[in-house]
């Protein structure tokens, strides 16, 4: 396989100031010889993270970034609160460094106080957690990663990258009954909103790339906030806002697998004073998608929290127009996460507009679904996953929307597997690459859950889902059966599967007419003023 046909070269990344590509002796913009495992569901990720952190000892290094952190969120039962687990690690002599978005105000349904409390708890234990507001106006630090290094024990080194925050609401499993420590949420999802999410566990040289990205942010000399009020408060309270040095970066862990990994990011062109490691920003996530979509031939499989921006989905629409045989499956939340007279219509207008563009391009070759658990409660899809032709797979913190591709800080990993899958169809893309084991197994794991492939009455299993066309048809059949069961008053046994055909809540013509000018000229559906889009070309 020619990796440069699917992944970005260093020049194509468009950011010559980052150390990510320069640090590789061979000059490649990716690393080979990695072992990557998808951790589907927060419960799976949290349990492994707990074991990994508790295995660390004095002199080891733990680095993390987060959009929101709740110190009392339990990783795996009482006594495993994330604040407690990280504080105990610091108490054992582990060097703990964290970067958490400072956040907007709580009264706007953000997480200012929670993030501050996590930082305070860790500081008291001897760790260092910085509240980072070095973003563009209206933006956020949205990266979600943990890196664990072990001097003298590189076989234990691991990086966790994906969409799962260390906070309330995320600790759900395949049953999708929700996290007992729930967040305030849209009423459609009930008291314990079911949550679907994905994280990656990376071992091998790619761990060094993820760590290098963390260090770039940590070593940024800019003030953590440019707000005069915040800086005055820090001065009055004698807060220490200067980042202490981290021990020098260890050599990358040795090769241990068959996966090639490329770390991609989004950074905005920050006003007044740019990031030293991305003075003009970085759009490598967007560029990585654009490059891969030009090669798409058979199936684009997407799980995404938003899928809102028409400008972003145009790259998917173009692929559908150019390839009449290309199909696209999208799994998204059935309802936005917030109720509200303004937020709900704004969210729906953005999504409806994006889906209309996709359907104009692909017609019936575009299928969009929501999820529900076996009790009929909608499942909130927070995953950020894309698999193209069972060859190219991306998992990260980024959504398919304008914020993630241009404005917030994001981090994603592209994974290509040297190992061919070996199951038919041998060459779904028609490009000589053939299906690769990691990408296909990831899509199959997600698909099997959505159609209840393990159930006794399931009409579809991995063999049927392996073929992209059969998988597309299987999703449609499962959704039709479940839709009909609901519409028929729940008569008879509930059909296997969790897929529901996505039908956006009804928006009357007057409401949509009233909201569209706001969407087009004042605020985009990602929730920030249009004026902040300057320099957001990707």
C-alpha positions as CSV (number, residue, x, y, z in Angstrom):
1,X,0.0,0.0,0.0
2,X,1.2,3.5,-0.8
3,X,0.5,5.5,2.3
4,X,1.0,8.8,0.6
5,X,-2.0,8.2,-1.5
6,X,-4.3,8.1,1.6
7,X,-2.4,10.2,4.1
8,X,-1.1,13.7,4.0
9,X,2.5,14.4,3.3
10,X,4.3,16.8,5.5
11,X,3.8,19.5,2.9
12,X,0.1,18.8,2.6
13,X,-0.3,19.2,6.3
14,X,0.1,22.9,5.6
15,X,1.9,23.7,8.9
16,X,5.7,23.9,8.6
17,X,6.1,25.1,12.2
18,X,5.0,21.9,14.0
19,X,7.5,19.4,15.2
20,X,5.3,16.5,14.4
21,X,6.7,15.7,11.0
22,X,10.3,17.0,11.6
23,X,10.8,14.7,14.5
24,X,10.6,11.5,12.3
25,X,14.1,10.4,11.1
26,X,12.7,9.3,7.8
27,X,10.8,12.5,7.2
28,X,7.5,10.7,6.9
29,X,4.4,12.5,8.2
30,X,3.2,9.3,9.9
31,X,4.6,6.4,11.9
32,X,4.5,2.7,11.1
33,X,4.6,-0.4,13.4
34,X,1.9,0.6,15.8
35,X,-0.8,-1.4,17.5
36,X,-4.2,0.4,17.6
37,X,-7.3,-0.9,19.3
38,X,-10.7,0.8,19.2
39,X,-12.3,1.1,22.6
40,X,-16.0,1.3,21.9
41,X,-18.0,2.8,24.7
42,X,-16.9,4.9,27.7
43,X,-17.1,2.0,30.1
44,X,-14.6,0.1,28.0
45,X,-12.2,3.0,27.8
46,X,-12.6,4.1,31.5
47,X,-11.9,0.6,32.8
48,X,-8.7,0.2,30.8
49,X,-7.6,3.8,31.6
50,X,-8.0,3.0,35.3
51,X,-5.9,-0.1,35.1
52,X,-3.2,1.7,33.1
53,X,-3.0,4.7,35.5
54,X,-2.9,2.5,38.6
55,X,0.0,0.5,37.0
56,X,2.1,3.7,36.9
57,X,4.8,4.3,39.5
58,X,7.2,7.0,40.6
59,X,9.0,8.7,37.7
60,X,6.4,7.7,35.1
61,X,4.6,10.5,33.2
62,X,0.9,11.1,32.6
63,X,-0.3,13.9,30.3
64,X,-3.9,14.6,29.4
65,X,-6.1,17.2,27.7
66,X,-9.8,17.6,28.1
67,X,-12.8,19.7,27.0
68,X,-14.6,19.0,30.3
69,X,-13.4,17.2,33.4
70,X,-15.6,16.2,36.4
71,X,-13.4,15.2,39.3
72,X,-16.1,13.0,40.8
73,X,-16.8,11.0,37.6
74,X,-16.3,7.3,38.4
75,X,-14.2,5.3,36.0
76,X,-15.3,1.9,37.4
77,X,-17.3,2.1,40.6
78,X,-16.9,3.8,44.0
79,X,-13.3,4.9,44.8
80,X,-12.4,5.4,41.1
81,X,-13.3,9.0,40.7
82,X,-11.1,10.5,38.0
83,X,-9.9,13.3,40.4
84,X,-9.0,10.7,43.0
85,X,-7.3,8.3,40.6
86,X,-5.1,11.1,39.1
87,X,-4.3,12.5,42.6
88,X,-3.3,9.1,43.8
89,X,-1.0,8.7,40.8
90,X,0.7,12.1,41.7
91,X,1.0,10.9,45.3
92,X,2.9,7.8,44.1
93,X,5.4,10.1,42.3
94,X,3.9,10.0,38.8
95,X,4.4,13.3,37.0
96,X,0.9,14.4,36.1
97,X,0.3,17.3,33.7
98,X,-3.1,18.3,32.4
99,X,-4.5,20.9,30.0
100,X,-8.2,21.5,30.4
101,X,-10.2,24.1,28.5
102,X,-11.0,27.0,30.9
103,X,-14.5,27.0,29.4
104,X,-17.2,29.6,28.9
105,X,-19.5,30.5,31.8
106,X,-21.7,27.9,33.4
107,X,-24.8,29.9,32.9
108,X,-24.4,29.3,29.2
109,X,-24.4,25.5,29.9
110,X,-20.7,25.1,29.8
111,X,-18.3,23.6,32.4
112,X,-16.4,26.5,34.0
113,X,-16.7,25.4,37.6
114,X,-16.2,21.6,36.9
115,X,-13.0,22.2,35.0
116,X,-11.8,24.5,37.8
117,X,-12.6,22.0,40.5
118,X,-10.7,19.2,38.7
119,X,-7.6,21.5,38.4
120,X,-7.8,22.5,42.1
121,X,-8.1,18.9,43.2
122,X,-5.0,17.8,41.2
123,X,-3.0,20.8,42.2
124,X,-3.5,19.9,45.9
125,X,-2.1,16.5,45.2
126,X,1.0,17.8,43.6
127,X,0.0,17.5,40.0
128,X,-0.2,20.4,37.6
129,X,-3.4,21.2,35.6
130,X,-3.7,24.4,33.6
131,X,-7.0,26.0,32.6
132,X,-6.3,26.8,29.0
133,X,-8.2,29.6,27.2
134,X,-5.7,30.2,24.4
135,X,-8.4,30.0,21.8
136,X,-10.1,32.2,19.2
137,X,-13.2,34.1,20.5
138,X,-16.1,31.7,20.7
139,X,-13.8,28.7,20.4
140,X,-12.7,25.9,22.7
141,X,-10.0,23.4,23.3
142,X,-11.8,20.2,22.3
143,X,-9.0,17.6,22.3
144,X,-9.5,14.5,24.4
145,X,-6.3,12.5,25.0
146,X,-4.3,10.8,27.7
147,X,-0.6,9.8,27.2
148,X,1.2,7.4,29.7
149,X,5.0,7.1,29.5
150,X,7.1,4.7,31.5
151,X,10.9,5.2,31.6
152,X,12.6,1.9,31.3
153,X,9.3,0.1,30.4
154,X,8.4,1.4,27.0
155,X,6.2,-1.7,26.4
156,X,3.7,-0.1,28.7
157,X,3.6,3.2,26.9
158,X,0.1,4.0,25.5
159,X,-1.9,7.0,24.2
160,X,-5.6,7.2,24.3
161,X,-7.2,9.5,21.6
162,X,-10.8,10.0,20.6
163,X,-14.1,11.6,21.6
164,X,-14.5,10.6,25.2
165,X,-14.1,13.3,27.9
166,X,-13.3,12.5,31.5
167,X,-16.6,13.7,32.7
168,X,-20.2,12.9,33.6
169,X,-22.4,11.2,31.1
170,X,-19.7,9.2,29.2
171,X,-19.6,6.0,31.3
172,X,-22.0,3.9,29.3
173,X,-21.6,0.4,27.7
174,X,-23.2,-1.6,24.9
175,X,-26.5,-1.9,26.8
176,X,-26.8,1.9,26.5
177,X,-28.7,2.4,29.8
178,X,-26.7,5.6,30.4
179,X,-24.1,6.8,32.9
180,X,-25.5,7.0,36.5
181,X,-23.7,10.3,36.8
182,X,-25.7,12.0,34.1
183,X,-25.5,15.5,32.7
184,X,-28.4,17.9,32.1
185,X,-29.6,17.0,28.7
186,X,-32.5,17.3,26.2
187,X,-35.6,15.7,27.6
188,X,-35.9,13.2,24.7
189,X,-33.0,11.2,26.2
190,X,-34.5,10.6,29.7
191,X,-32.9,10.9,33.1
192,X,-29.8,8.9,32.2
193,X,-29.1,9.7,28.6
194,X,-27.7,6.7,26.7
195,X,-24.3,7.5,25.2
196,X,-22.4,6.0,22.2
197,X,-18.7,6.9,21.9
198,X,-15.3,5.7,20.7
199,X,-11.7,6.1,21.9
200,X,-8.5,4.6,20.5
201,X,-5.7,2.9,22.4
202,X,-2.4,3.4,20.6
203,X,0.9,1.6,21.3
204,X,4.1,2.0,19.4
205,X,5.9,5.0,17.8
206,X,2.6,7.0,17.4
207,X,2.6,7.5,21.2
208,X,5.5,9.9,20.6
209,X,3.6,11.9,18.1
210,X,0.6,12.4,20.4
211,X,3.0,13.3,23.2
212,X,4.8,15.8,21.0
213,X,1.4,17.5,20.2
214,X,0.7,17.8,23.9
215,X,4.1,19.3,24.6
216,X,3.5,21.9,21.8
217,X,0.5,23.2,23.7
218,X,2.1,22.9,27.1
219,X,5.2,24.9,26.1
220,X,3.2,27.7,24.4
221,X,4.5,30.9,26.2
222,X,1.3,32.8,25.7
223,X,-0.8,33.7,28.7
224,X,-3.5,31.1,29.5
225,X,-6.2,33.8,29.0
226,X,-6.3,37.2,27.5
227,X,-9.3,38.2,29.5
228,X,-8.4,41.2,31.8
229,X,-10.8,40.0,34.4
230,X,-9.4,36.5,34.5
231,X,-5.8,37.8,34.7
232,X,-6.8,40.2,37.5
233,X,-8.4,37.4,39.4
234,X,-5.3,35.2,38.9
235,X,-3.1,38.1,40.2
236,X,-5.3,38.8,43.3
237,X,-5.5,35.1,44.2
238,X,-1.8,34.5,43.5
239,X,-2.7,31.7,41.0
240,X,0.4,30.1,39.4
241,X,-0.3,30.2,35.7
242,X,3.2,29.4,34.4
243,X,3.6,25.9,33.2
244,X,6.5,24.0,34.9
245,X,8.8,22.1,32.7
246,X,8.1,18.5,31.8
247,X,10.9,15.9,31.9
248,X,12.5,15.6,28.4
249,X,10.6,13.4,25.9
250,X,11.7,9.8,25.9
251,X,12.5,8.0,22.6
252,X,9.4,6.7,20.9
253,X,8.2,3.3,21.9
254,X,9.4,0.5,19.6
255,X,7.4,-0.9,16.8
256,X,4.8,-3.5,18.0
257,X,2.1,-3.9,15.3
258,X,1.0,-3.5,11.7
259,X,-0.8,-0.1,11.9
260,X,0.4,3.1,10.3
261,X,-0.9,6.2,12.2
262,X,-1.0,9.8,11.3
263,X,-1.8,12.4,13.9
264,X,-3.9,15.3,12.5
265,X,-5.1,18.5,14.2
266,X,-7.2,21.6,13.9
267,X,-5.9,24.8,15.2
268,X,-7.4,28.2,14.3
269,X,-5.4,31.2,13.1
270,X,-5.4,32.8,16.6
271,X,-5.9,36.5,16.7
272,X,-3.1,38.9,17.7
273,X,-0.7,36.2,18.8
274,X,-0.7,32.9,17.0
275,X,0.4,29.5,18.3
276,X,4.2,29.1,18.0
277,X,3.6,25.6,16.6
278,X,0.9,26.8,14.2
279,X,1.2,30.5,13.6
280,X,-1.3,30.4,10.7
281,X,-3.4,27.6,12.3
282,X,-3.6,24.0,11.1
283,X,-6.3,22.4,9.1
284,X,-4.8,18.9,8.6
285,X,-8.0,17.2,9.8
286,X,-10.0,18.9,7.1
287,X,-7.2,18.3,4.5
288,X,-7.0,14.6,5.5
289,X,-10.7,14.1,4.9
290,X,-10.6,15.9,1.6
291,X,-7.7,13.8,0.3
292,X,-9.3,10.5,1.4
293,X,-12.7,11.3,0.1
294,X,-11.2,11.8,-3.4
295,X,-10.4,8.1,-3.3
296,X,-13.7,6.9,-2.0
297,X,-15.4,4.3,-4.3
298,X,-17.7,2.0,-2.3
299,X,-18.8,3.1,1.1
300,X,-18.3,6.1,3.4
301,X,-19.3,5.1,7.0
302,X,-19.7,8.0,9.4
303,X,-20.7,8.3,13.1
304,X,-20.9,11.9,14.2
305,X,-22.3,14.1,16.9
306,X,-23.3,16.9,14.6
307,X,-22.9,16.7,10.8
308,X,-24.1,20.3,10.6
309,X,-22.2,22.5,8.3
310,X,-23.2,22.6,4.6
311,X,-19.7,23.9,3.8
312,X,-18.1,20.9,5.4
313,X,-20.4,18.2,4.0
314,X,-19.8,19.6,0.5
315,X,-16.6,17.4,0.4
316,X,-18.7,14.3,1.0
317,X,-21.3,15.5,-1.6
318,X,-18.6,16.0,-4.2
319,X,-17.5,12.4,-3.7
320,X,-21.1,11.2,-4.1
321,X,-21.5,13.2,-7.3
322,X,-18.2,12.0,-8.8
323,X,-18.8,8.3,-8.0
324,X,-22.2,7.0,-8.9
325,X,-21.5,3.7,-7.2
326,X,-20.5,5.3,-3.8
327,X,-22.8,4.9,-0.8
328,X,-22.8,6.8,2.4
329,X,-24.1,5.6,5.8
330,X,-24.4,8.2,8.6
331,X,-25.2,7.5,12.3
332,X,-26.1,10.7,14.2
333,X,-28.1,11.7,17.3
334,X,-31.9,11.6,16.7
335,X,-32.2,14.9,18.7
336,X,-29.9,17.7,19.6
337,X,-28.5,17.7,23.1
338,X,-30.3,20.9,24.1
339,X,-33.9,21.9,24.2
340,X,-34.7,25.6,23.7
341,X,-36.6,28.0,21.6
342,X,-33.5,29.3,19.9
343,X,-30.9,26.5,20.1
344,X,-33.2,23.7,18.9
345,X,-34.3,25.5,15.7
346,X,-30.8,26.7,15.0
347,X,-29.4,23.1,15.4
348,X,-32.1,21.6,13.2
349,X,-31.7,24.2,10.4
350,X,-28.0,23.5,10.2
351,X,-28.5,19.8,10.1
352,X,-31.4,19.8,7.7
353,X,-29.4,22.1,5.3
354,X,-26.4,19.8,5.4
355,X,-28.4,16.6,4.8
356,X,-30.3,18.2,2.0
357,X,-27.0,18.9,0.3
358,X,-25.9,15.3,0.7
359,X,-29.2,13.9,-0.6
360,X,-29.1,16.1,-3.6
361,X,-25.7,14.7,-4.4
362,X,-26.4,11.0,-3.6
363,X,-30.1,10.5,-3.5
364,X,-31.0,7.1,-2.1
365,X,-27.3,6.2,-1.8
366,X,-27.2,8.4,1.3
367,X,-28.8,6.8,4.4
368,X,-29.0,8.5,7.8
369,X,-29.9,6.8,11.0
370,X,-30.4,7.5,14.7
371,X,-30.0,4.9,17.5
372,X,-32.1,3.7,20.3
373,X,-31.6,1.2,23.1
374,X,-33.8,-1.8,23.6
375,X,-36.1,0.2,25.8
376,X,-36.8,2.6,23.0
377,X,-34.8,5.5,24.4
378,X,-32.8,7.5,21.9
379,X,-29.0,7.0,22.2
380,X,-26.9,10.1,22.0
381,X,-24.2,9.6,19.4
382,X,-21.1,11.4,20.5
383,X,-18.7,9.3,18.4
384,X,-16.4,10.9,15.8
385,X,-15.6,8.1,13.4
386,X,-15.2,7.8,9.6
387,X,-14.3,4.7,7.6
388,X,-13.8,4.9,3.9
389,X,-13.9,1.8,1.7
390,X,-12.7,-0.3,4.7
391,X,-9.2,1.0,4.1
392,X,-9.0,4.5,5.8
393,X,-10.2,5.0,9.3
394,X,-10.3,8.1,11.4
395,X,-11.2,8.5,15.1
396,X,-10.7,11.7,17.1
397,X,-12.3,14.6,18.9
398,X,-13.4,16.3,15.7
399,X,-17.0,16.4,14.4
400,X,-18.1,16.9,10.8
401,X,-18.8,20.6,11.3
402,X,-17.2,24.0,10.8
403,X,-16.0,24.4,14.4
404,X,-14.0,21.1,14.3
405,X,-12.5,21.7,10.9
406,X,-11.5,25.4,11.4
407,X,-12.1,26.9,14.8
408,X,-11.6,24.7,17.8
409,X,-8.5,22.7,18.7
410,X,-9.0,19.1,17.7
411,X,-6.9,16.0,17.4
412,X,-7.6,12.9,15.3
413,X,-5.7,9.7,14.3
414,X,-5.9,8.2,10.8
415,X,-5.1,4.5,10.8
416,X,-4.1,2.3,7.9
417,X,-3.4,-1.4,8.4
418,X,-0.6,-3.2,6.5
419,X,-2.7,-6.4,6.9
420,X,-5.3,-7.1,4.3
421,X,-8.6,-8.2,5.6
422,X,-8.7,-11.4,3.5
423,X,-12.5,-11.6,3.3
424,X,-14.5,-10.7,0.2
425,X,-14.9,-8.3,-1.5
426,X,-11.1,-8.2,-1.8
427,X,-11.0,-4.8,-3.4
428,X,-14.0,-2.6,-2.5
429,X,-12.4,0.6,-3.6
430,X,-11.2,-0.7,-7.0
431,X,-7.8,0.9,-6.3
432,X,-5.7,-2.1,-5.6
433,X,-5.6,-1.4,-1.9
434,X,-8.2,-4.0,-0.8
435,X,-9.9,-3.9,2.5
436,X,-7.6,-3.5,5.5
437,X,-8.2,-5.4,8.7
438,X,-8.3,-2.5,11.2
439,X,-10.8,-0.3,9.2
440,X,-13.1,-3.2,8.3
441,X,-13.0,-4.6,11.9
442,X,-13.9,-1.2,13.3
443,X,-16.8,-0.8,10.9
444,X,-18.0,-4.3,11.6
445,X,-17.8,-3.9,15.3
446,X,-19.9,-0.8,15.2
447,X,-22.3,-2.2,12.6
448,X,-22.8,-5.5,14.5
449,X,-23.9,-3.6,17.6
450,X,-26.3,-1.5,15.7
451,X,-28.1,-4.4,14.0
452,X,-27.8,-6.7,17.1
453,X,-25.7,-9.2,15.1
454,X,-25.2,-11.3,18.3
455,X,-28.9,-11.7,19.0
456,X,-30.5,-15.1,18.3
457,X,-33.1,-13.6,16.0
458,X,-30.7,-11.2,14.2
459,X,-31.1,-11.5,10.4
460,X,-27.6,-10.2,9.7
461,X,-24.2,-11.1,10.9
462,X,-20.6,-10.1,10.1
463,X,-20.5,-12.1,6.9
464,X,-23.5,-10.1,5.4
465,X,-22.2,-6.8,6.8
466,X,-18.7,-7.4,5.3
467,X,-19.8,-6.4,1.8
468,X,-20.4,-2.6,1.6
469,X,-23.6,-3.0,-0.6
470,X,-25.0,-5.7,1.6
471,X,-24.2,-3.7,4.7
472,X,-26.0,-0.6,3.3
473,X,-29.0,-2.7,2.6
474,X,-28.9,-4.5,6.0
475,X,-29.0,-1.1,7.8
476,X,-32.0,-0.1,5.7
477,X,-33.9,-3.3,6.4
478,X,-33.2,-3.2,10.1
479,X,-34.4,0.4,10.4
480,X,-37.5,-0.3,8.3
481,X,-38.4,-3.2,10.6
482,X,-38.0,-1.2,13.8
483,X,-39.7,1.9,12.4
484,X,-42.7,-0.3,11.4
485,X,-42.8,-1.9,14.8
486,X,-43.0,1.5,16.5
487,X,-45.6,2.8,14.0
488,X,-47.7,-0.3,14.4
489,X,-48.1,0.2,18.2
490,X,-45.4,-2.3,19.3
491,X,-47.4,-5.3,18.4
492,X,-45.5,-8.6,18.4
493,X,-41.8,-9.1,19.4
494,X,-39.5,-6.1,19.0
495,X,-37.3,-6.6,15.9
496,X,-33.6,-7.0,16.3
497,X,-31.5,-3.9,15.9
498,X,-31.2,-0.4,17.2
499,X,-31.4,1.7,14.0
500,X,-34.1,4.2,13.4
501,X,-34.4,6.1,10.1
502,X,-33.5,9.7,10.9
503,X,-36.4,12.0,10.5
504,X,-35.7,15.5,11.9
505,X,-38.3,16.9,14.1
506,X,-40.9,18.9,12.2
507,X,-40.0,22.5,11.7
508,X,-42.9,24.6,10.4
509,X,-42.2,26.8,7.4
510,X,-42.6,30.1,9.4
511,X,-40.1,28.9,12.0
512,X,-37.6,27.8,9.4
513,X,-38.1,31.1,7.5
514,X,-37.5,33.1,10.7
515,X,-34.3,31.1,11.6
516,X,-32.6,31.0,8.2
517,X,-31.5,34.7,8.2
518,X,-29.9,34.2,11.6
519,X,-28.2,31.1,10.4
520,X,-27.0,32.6,7.1
521,X,-25.9,36.0,8.3
522,X,-25.5,36.2,12.1
523,X,-24.8,32.9,13.7
524,X,-23.8,29.5,12.2
525,X,-25.3,26.3,13.6
526,X,-22.1,25.6,15.4
527,X,-22.9,28.4,17.8
528,X,-20.6,31.3,17.0
529,X,-20.9,34.6,15.2
530,X,-20.2,34.6,11.5
531,X,-17.7,37.4,12.0
532,X,-15.4,34.8,13.7
533,X,-15.0,32.8,10.5
534,X,-12.2,35.0,9.2
535,X,-9.1,32.9,8.3
536,X,-11.2,29.7,8.5
537,X,-10.5,28.6,4.9
538,X,-9.5,24.9,4.9
